[in-house]
């Protein structure tokens, strides 16, 4: 129903100020990466809008100060996409280099025109380099692997689709459902064994090549062109690959992992959906959730306070299944205050709706508060960090899979500073080495950072010596637990 003009509302708070939409350069320009040229120096474009850019400069690769005026050229391949003037409006450390924010002082960036130019540059690059040259970078054994994978998938689809059709036409005079169930179970058993062998071969081929950027890039392109479309007919593969909320591993995908249910219109599609649910990384999600739930139980049971609630915060909360499960199965004997923090408002809405019935049953004893904020805002905004102070347990089970070491270390320090004396910080991260990288990185274009035990210990360097690193029961995720002294 249409609303009257007086019923319409604009933005609230900071949203009342209109800002041109920003685009992540890596997502927008997948084939030809844009760069900015300033006085013969080149800079990587991290993101852009109609009115400016965020650049990444390497160590010692810049000589700017905030307020400087610069002349620049925006390049896509050999093509000059835009020339103009800009002001440096932002400077901040980034790893060993810096992030540089530029705001245009004349003209604007025509995003649709830039995308058209990108497509032209990509086609021209493809013609010049030749498709065969791209294929030649892919090892022969890997091409053979993808060929066998496609054959296995299509042959299995043919068999299961034929059985579905027979089932649909079956009359009551034919054998009962138990015969069909037995057939499908036998077919699935053979398929899963064959797929596990393919997955193991894929991991074995790509692991030694991970430092060879041109070859890895070619393998990814080959996989996403030849094999991925065979799998994205299943809801889980489709969501993992397409990332409709703009980031990998969103809360809807986590819901698939928690439920374990098969989704799809046919037996074959349901089988493919099941493949993602039983991937080692997927199975580690509910496993680490149970570990965190136990940490919540122990924290509430052992924290003895009289004048305040036990305070627990989750950064990168997603569906926050552990909060629901704790409230469903445990009856806290003292007040508990949960703070769920996430950059996805839809994830927070879902998490709150799942916890609400159990929160209501507990009455005023339990508070579940949701904060719509990112870890970046937490690091940059002292007020947000101040609001988080006084926690007895802080945890982040999956966020660190995506954070480079420098940022991860800064975040560990920030979260540790929010703990009460005697409080605990728990950080989860996928374990290295791993045999799960091929399915995630190459089939689903799902890039993550895997860490060894030594890498996990590096995150806590200079923060505390009272810590423990251990894998959760599946063995695919490390849990770093840091205790703050009393």
C-alpha positions in Angstrom: 0.0 0.0 0.0 1.3 3.4 -0.9 2.0 5.8 2.0 1.2 9.5 2.2 4.2 11.8 2.0 3.8 12.8 5.6 4.3 9.2 6.6 7.7 8.9 4.7 10.8 9.1 6.8 14.5 9.6 6.0 17.6 8.5 7.7 18.3 8.7 11.4 21.5 9.7 13.2 24.6 9.6 10.9 22.4 8.1 8.1 20.7 11.5 7.7 23.8 12.6 5.8 23.6 11.2 2.3 26.8 9.5 1.1 27.4 8.1 -2.4 27.4 4.3 -2.4 30.8 2.8 -2.0 32.0 -0.3 -3.9 34.7 -2.8 -3.1 37.1 -2.7 -6.0 37.9 -6.4 -5.8 34.3 -7.4 -6.1 33.4 -4.8 -8.8 36.4 -5.4 -11.0 37.3 -9.1 -10.9 39.5 -9.3 -14.0 41.3 -6.0 -14.4 42.2 -4.3 -11.2 42.0 -0.4 -11.1 45.0 1.5 -9.9 45.6 5.2 -9.1 48.7 6.9 -10.5 50.0 10.0 -8.7 53.3 11.4 -9.8 54.5 8.2 -11.4 53.7 6.2 -8.2 50.8 3.6 -8.3 48.4 2.7 -5.6 45.9 -0.2 -5.2 42.3 0.9 -5.2 40.5 -0.7 -2.2 37.1 0.8 -2.7 35.6 3.7 -4.6 32.4 5.8 -5.0 31.3 8.6 -7.3 33.2 11.1 -5.2 36.4 9.4 -4.1 38.7 6.5 -3.5 40.3 4.5 -0.6 43.8 3.5 -1.6 46.3 1.1 -0.1 50.0 2.1 -0.1 52.8 -0.3 0.6 55.5 0.4 3.2 57.1 3.7 2.5 55.0 4.0 -0.7 53.4 7.4 0.1 54.4 10.9 1.0 51.1 12.6 1.7 49.5 14.3 4.6 45.9 15.0 5.3 44.7 18.1 3.3 47.2 17.7 0.5 46.0 18.4 -3.1 47.0 15.8 -5.7 46.6 15.2 -9.4 45.7 11.6 -10.3 44.9 9.2 -13.1 42.6 6.2 -12.7 43.9 3.3 -14.8 42.2 0.1 -15.9 44.9 -1.9 -17.7 46.4 0.4 -20.2 43.3 2.6 -20.4 43.0 5.9 -18.6 39.5 5.8 -17.1 39.6 9.2 -15.3 41.9 12.1 -14.7 41.4 14.8 -12.1 42.2 16.5 -8.8 41.6 15.3 -5.3 42.2 16.1 -1.7 43.7 13.7 0.8 41.0 13.4 3.5 42.2 10.3 5.4 45.5 8.8 6.4 45.9 5.8 8.7 48.3 2.9 9.2 47.5 -0.4 7.3 49.9 -3.2 8.1 53.3 -1.9 7.2 51.8 0.7 4.8 48.9 3.0 4.9 45.3 3.7 3.8 44.8 6.9 1.9 41.4 8.5 1.4 40.9 10.8 -1.6 38.0 13.0 -2.2 37.5 14.4 -5.8 37.6 18.2 -6.1 36.4 18.3 -9.7 34.1 16.0 -11.7 32.9 12.6 -10.5 33.5 8.9 -11.2 30.9 7.5 -13.6 30.6 4.0 -12.1 28.5 2.4 -15.0 30.9 3.8 -17.6 33.8 2.4 -15.5 32.2 -1.0 -15.5 31.7 -0.9 -19.3 35.4 0.0 -19.7 36.3 -2.9 -17.4 34.4 -5.4 -19.5 36.1 -4.1 -22.6 39.5 -4.3 -21.0 38.8 -7.8 -19.7 37.8 -9.0 -23.2 40.8 -7.3 -24.8 43.1 -8.9 -22.2 41.5 -12.3 -22.8 42.0 -11.9 -26.6 45.6 -10.7 -26.2 46.6 -13.4 -23.8 44.5 -16.1 -25.4 42.2 -18.6 -23.6 44.7 -21.4 -24.4 47.4 -19.5 -22.5 45.1 -19.3 -19.5 44.3 -23.0 -19.7 48.0 -24.0 -20.1 48.7 -22.5 -16.7 46.3 -25.1 -15.1 48.2 -28.3 -14.4 47.1 -31.3 -16.5 46.3 -33.4 -13.5 44.0 -30.7 -12.2 42.1 -30.5 -15.5 41.8 -34.3 -15.3 40.4 -33.9 -11.8 37.7 -31.4 -12.8 36.8 -33.6 -15.8 36.3 -36.6 -13.5 34.4 -34.5 -11.0 32.0 -33.3 -13.7 31.5 -36.8 -14.9 30.8 -38.1 -11.4 28.2 -35.3 -10.8 26.4 -35.7 -14.1 26.3 -39.5 -13.9 25.0 -39.4 -10.4 22.3 -36.8 -11.4 21.3 -39.0 -14.3 20.8 -42.0 -12.0 19.0 -40.2 -9.2 16.8 -38.2 -11.6 15.8 -41.5 -13.3 14.9 -42.9 -9.9 12.9 -39.8 -9.0 10.9 -40.2 -12.2 10.3 -43.9 -11.5 9.1 -43.0 -8.0 6.7 -40.4 -9.3 5.1 -42.9 -11.7 5.2 -45.8 -9.2 1.8 -47.4 -8.4 0.8 -49.1 -5.1 1.4 -52.5 -6.9 5.2 -51.8 -7.0 7.6 -52.3 -4.0 7.3 -49.9 -1.1 9.3 -46.8 -0.2 11.9 -48.8 1.7 13.3 -50.2 -1.6 13.8 -46.6 -3.0 15.3 -45.5 0.3 17.8 -48.4 0.1 18.7 -47.6 -3.5 19.3 -43.9 -2.7 21.4 -44.8 0.4 23.6 -47.2 -1.7 24.0 -44.6 -4.5 24.8 -41.9 -1.9 27.4 -44.1 -0.2 29.3 -44.7 -3.5 29.0 -41.0 -4.5 30.3 -39.7 -1.2 33.3 -42.1 -1.3 34.2 -40.9 -4.9 33.7 -37.2 -4.0 35.9 -37.6 -0.9 38.6 -39.0 -3.1 38.3 -36.1 -5.6 38.4 -33.6 -2.7 41.5 -35.2 -1.3 43.2 -35.0 -4.8 42.2 -31.4 -5.2 43.7 -30.4 -1.9 46.9 -32.4 -2.7 47.3 -30.6 -6.1 46.6 -27.0 -4.9 48.5 -27.0 -1.6 52.0 -26.8 -3.0 50.9 -24.1 -5.5 49.4 -21.6 -3.1 52.3 -19.2 -3.4 52.2 -19.3 -7.2 49.7 -16.5 -7.8 49.3 -16.7 -11.6 48.8 -20.5 -11.5 46.4 -20.3 -8.5 44.5 -17.5 -10.3 44.2 -19.7 -13.4 43.1 -22.8 -11.4 40.4 -20.7 -9.6 39.1 -19.4 -12.9 39.1 -22.9 -14.4 37.3 -24.4 -11.4 34.6 -21.6 -11.3 34.0 -22.0 -15.0 34.0 -25.8 -15.4 33.0 -27.3 -12.0 31.3 -24.7 -9.8 28.2 -24.3 -12.1 27.6 -28.0 -11.7 27.2 -27.6 -7.9 25.4 -24.2 -7.5 22.1 -25.7 -8.3 22.0 -26.7 -4.6 21.0 -23.9 -2.2 24.1 -24.3 0.1 26.6 -24.2 -2.8 24.7 -21.3 -4.4 24.8 -19.2 -1.3 28.4 -20.0 -0.5 29.5 -19.0 -4.0 27.3 -16.0 -4.8 27.4 -14.4 -1.3 24.1 -12.5 -1.7 24.6 -10.5 1.5 28.0 -9.3 0.3 30.2 -11.3 2.6 31.1 -15.0 2.9 29.7 -17.4 5.5 26.6 -15.3 6.2 24.1 -16.3 8.9 21.7 -18.0 6.5 24.5 -20.4 5.5 25.3 -21.0 9.2 21.6 -21.9 9.6 22.1 -24.7 7.0 25.1 -26.0 8.9 23.2 -26.0 12.3 20.1 -27.7 11.0 21.8 -30.4 8.8 18.6 -30.6 6.8 18.6 -31.3 3.1 17.1 -28.7 0.8 16.2 -29.0 -2.8 13.5 -30.1 -5.3 15.1 -33.4 -6.3 17.1 -36.2 -4.6 20.2 -35.1 -6.5 20.0 -31.4 -5.5 19.4 -32.5 -1.9 22.5 -34.7 -2.0 24.6 -31.7 -3.3 23.2 -29.5 -0.5 24.2 -32.2 1.9 27.8 -32.1 0.6 28.2 -28.6 2.0 26.7 -29.6 5.3 29.1 -32.4 5.8 32.2 -30.5 4.7 34.8 -30.5 7.6 34.6 -26.7 7.9 30.8 -26.8 8.1 30.8 -29.5 10.7 33.3 -27.4 12.8 30.7 -24.6 13.0 28.2 -26.4 15.4 31.2 -28.0 17.2 32.7 -24.6 18.1 29.3 -23.4 19.0 28.9 -26.1 21.6 32.4 -25.2 23.0 31.4 -21.6 23.3 28.1 -22.5 24.9 30.0 -24.5 27.5 32.2 -21.5 28.1 29.1 -19.4 28.7 27.7 -22.0 31.1 31.0 -22.1 33.1 31.3 -18.3 33.1 27.8 -17.8 34.5 28.2 -20.6 37.0 31.6 -19.4 38.4 31.4 -15.6 38.2 30.2 -14.5 41.7 28.9 -11.0 41.6 26.1 -9.3 43.6 25.6 -5.8 42.3 25.6 -6.4 38.5 24.8 -9.1 35.9 27.3 -11.5 34.4 28.3 -9.7 31.2 29.0 -11.7 28.0 29.7 -10.3 24.5 29.9 -11.9 21.1 31.7 -10.1 18.2 30.6 -11.2 14.8 27.6 -12.8 16.4 25.9 -14.1 13.2 22.9 -16.3 14.3 24.4 -16.6 17.9 23.1 -20.1 18.2 25.1 -20.7 21.3 23.0 -18.0 23.2 19.7 -19.7 22.2 21.1 -23.1 23.2 22.4 -21.9 26.5 19.1 -20.3 27.4 17.1 -23.3 26.2 19.1 -25.8 28.2 20.3 -23.9 31.3 18.6 -21.9 33.9 21.0 -19.1 35.1 20.9 -18.6 38.8 22.0 -14.9 38.5 21.3 -12.1 36.0 23.1 -12.4 32.7 23.6 -9.6 30.1 24.4 -10.7 26.5 25.7 -8.2 23.9 25.5 -9.5 20.4 27.6 -7.4 17.9 27.5 -7.9 14.1 27.8 -5.8 10.9 24.7 -7.6 9.5 21.4 -6.2 10.8 19.5 -9.2 9.4 21.7 -11.6 11.3 21.1 -9.7 14.5 17.3 -9.7 13.9 17.4 -13.5 13.4 19.7 -14.1 16.5 17.4 -12.0 18.7 14.2 -13.7 17.4 15.8 -17.1 18.2 16.8 -16.1 21.7 13.7 -14.2 22.6 11.3 -17.0 23.7 13.9 -18.3 26.2 14.8 -14.8 27.3 11.1 -14.1 27.9 10.9 -17.3 30.0 13.7 -16.1 32.1 12.1 -12.7 32.7 14.3 -9.8 33.8 16.9 -12.3 34.8 18.3 -12.2 31.2 19.0 -9.3 28.8 19.9 -9.8 25.2 21.2 -6.6 23.6 22.1 -6.3 19.9 24.5 -3.8 18.5 24.7 -3.1 14.7 28.4 -2.4 14.4 31.5 -3.9 12.7 34.8 -4.8 14.2 36.3 -1.9 12.3 34.0 0.6 14.1 35.0 -1.0 17.4 38.7 -0.4 16.7 38.2 3.2 15.5 35.6 4.4 17.9 36.8 4.7 21.5 33.2 5.3 22.7 32.0 1.9 21.3 34.9 0.2 23.0 34.1 2.0 26.2 30.5 0.8 26.1 31.8 -2.8 25.8 34.0 -2.5 29.0 33.3 -4.7 32.0 32.8 -8.1 30.3 33.2 -11.4 32.0 33.4 -13.3 28.7 34.1 -12.0 25.2 34.2 -14.4 22.3 34.5 -14.3 18.5 34.2 -17.7 16.9 34.5 -17.1 13.2 35.4 -13.5 12.4 39.2 -14.0 12.7 39.2 -16.3 9.7 39.1 -13.2 7.6 41.5 -10.8 9.4 45.1 -10.3 8.5 47.6 -10.7 11.4 48.1 -7.0 12.2 44.3 -6.3 12.4 43.7 -9.5 14.3 46.3 -8.6 16.9 44.8 -5.1 17.3 41.4 -6.6 17.8 42.6 -9.1 20.4 44.1 -6.2 22.4 40.9 -4.2 22.1 38.7 -7.1 23.2 41.1 -8.1 26.0 40.8 -4.5 27.3 37.1 -5.0 27.7 37.4 -7.9 30.1 36.8 -7.6 33.9 39.6 -9.0 36.1 39.3 -12.8 35.9 37.4 -12.5 32.6 38.1 -14.7 29.5 38.5 -13.9 25.8 37.9 -16.7 23.3 39.0 -16.4 19.6 38.2 -19.1 17.0 40.2 -19.6 13.7 40.3 -22.3 11.1 43.4 -24.5 11.6 46.4 -24.8 9.3 47.4 -27.0 7.6 44.0 -28.1 6.4 42.5 -30.6 3.9 39.4 -28.4 3.4 40.8 -25.6 1.3 40.0 -26.9 -2.2 36.2 -27.0 -1.7 36.1 -23.6 -0.1 38.7 -21.6 -1.9 38.5 -23.0 -5.4 34.9 -24.4 -5.8 33.1 -21.7 -3.8 35.6 -18.8 -4.1 35.5 -18.6 -0.3 38.9 -17.2 0.9 39.9 -17.5 4.5 43.0 -17.2 6.6 44.2 -20.5 8.2 46.4 -20.3 11.2 48.8 -22.7 12.9 49.1 -23.0 16.7 52.1 -20.7 16.5 50.1 -18.2 14.4 47.4 -18.2 17.1 50.0 -17.6 19.8 51.3 -14.6 17.8 47.9 -13.0 18.1 48.2 -12.8 21.9 51.8 -11.7 21.9 52.3 -8.8 24.3 48.8 -9.1 25.7 48.9 -12.0 28.2 50.9 -15.1 29.1 47.9 -16.8 30.5 46.4 -18.4 27.4 45.6 -21.8 25.9 45.3 -22.9 22.2 43.4 -26.1 21.4 41.3 -27.5 18.6 37.6 -28.0 19.0 36.4 -31.7 18.7 36.4 -31.8 14.8 40.0 -30.7 14.7 39.4 -28.0 12.1 39.2 -24.9 14.2 41.6 -23.6 16.9 40.2 -21.9 20.0 42.4 -19.4 21.6 41.4 -18.8 25.3 43.0 -15.8 27.1 42.5 -15.3 30.8 42.8 -11.9 32.4 44.4 -11.9 35.9 42.2 -11.2 38.9 
